Amino acid sequence: MIKRSHIRQFLAVVDAGSFTRAAQQIRVTQPALSTGIADLERLVGATLFIRNRRQIRLTEAGGRFLPIARDLERGFRAADGFGRAEEGDKPLLRLGTIRSVPGEILQNIAALLARDFGLEISENSESELRAAIHGRRLHMAIVPLRPGERAPDVVPLYEEPFVMFVAADHPLAGRDEVDPEELASETMIARRSCELLDATSRFFTRRRVRPRFALRSDSDERCLRMVAAGVGITTAPVSLAIGGVVPLKVTGYDFRRELGLVLDPAWRTLPAVEPRLSRVLETIGSIGTEWRQEKVDAAG
């Protein structure tokens, strides 16, 4: 008998394009995932994936099975919420977010949504969050928007620059701008959650800046606090500023990001969702505008 776990595993591999990434996303071991897919293939009587070292892709039978699996997963989710809906509970909203969203922004958005929805919040990378929206494992995600990305299912929040943060008493703190080469002797702190980590590394490597690293952490707060403590310096969106650090413009380091909400279009039009959601989306959009005026512009 085909179980929901089979469908969940199948869709995870399709959306991730990799058994390794799929196993990580649904939090099972890779051998367990491989066993589950093999069981599903036995049950449906067909090979669903072509496996090779470079990529995982669907067979013809897998392509035919995919819309069936999507429909089954939607049915499972509807069944999950049926009893709660009958009891008058709030509809469930699965919200994803990148780790570098400022806590105040996330707090304000969550507070608005929690009035009308029961929230489940998860953190992940932009690519994984977008894959989860596409695979309908998430209903909404806060992610960096792509250039020109505008659609009925996208709610822009705010745009901001990336800067170098140094301690308030750092010798460079009073400068308006520095050349990258001036940072060659500085100790750096790496924000592992940064969506521009690779681009930042390439930027400084091209300019022969290869600093020593004092800390590599997934926690933005920890990284910025270590900057304030004088342990090192780091790049970050300007909205992540805390007391004791100041932004410093680095010549040529002109990266920016625009954050926004990306929604699952099928979920947002459900009868139990659409009236509630329409009441809060406009207000959510204004949160970003107010944040930029109060925080981003104030930081320069």
Secondary structure, DSSP 8 states (H G I E B T S, - for coil): ---HHHHHHHHHHHHHSSHHHHHHHHT--HHHHHHHHHHHHHHHTS--EEE-SS-EEE-HHHHHHHHHHHHHHHHHHHHHHHHHHHTT---EEEEEE-TTS-HHHHHHHHHHHHTTSEEEEEE--HHHHHHHHHTTS-SEEEEE--TT---TTEEEEEEEEEEEEEETTSTTTT-SEE-GGGGTTSEEEEETT-TTHHHHHHHHHHTT---EEEEEES-HHHHHHHHHTTS-BEEEEGGG--TTEEEEEETT---EEEEEEEE-HHHHTSTTTHHHHHHHHHHHHHHHHHHIIIIITTT-
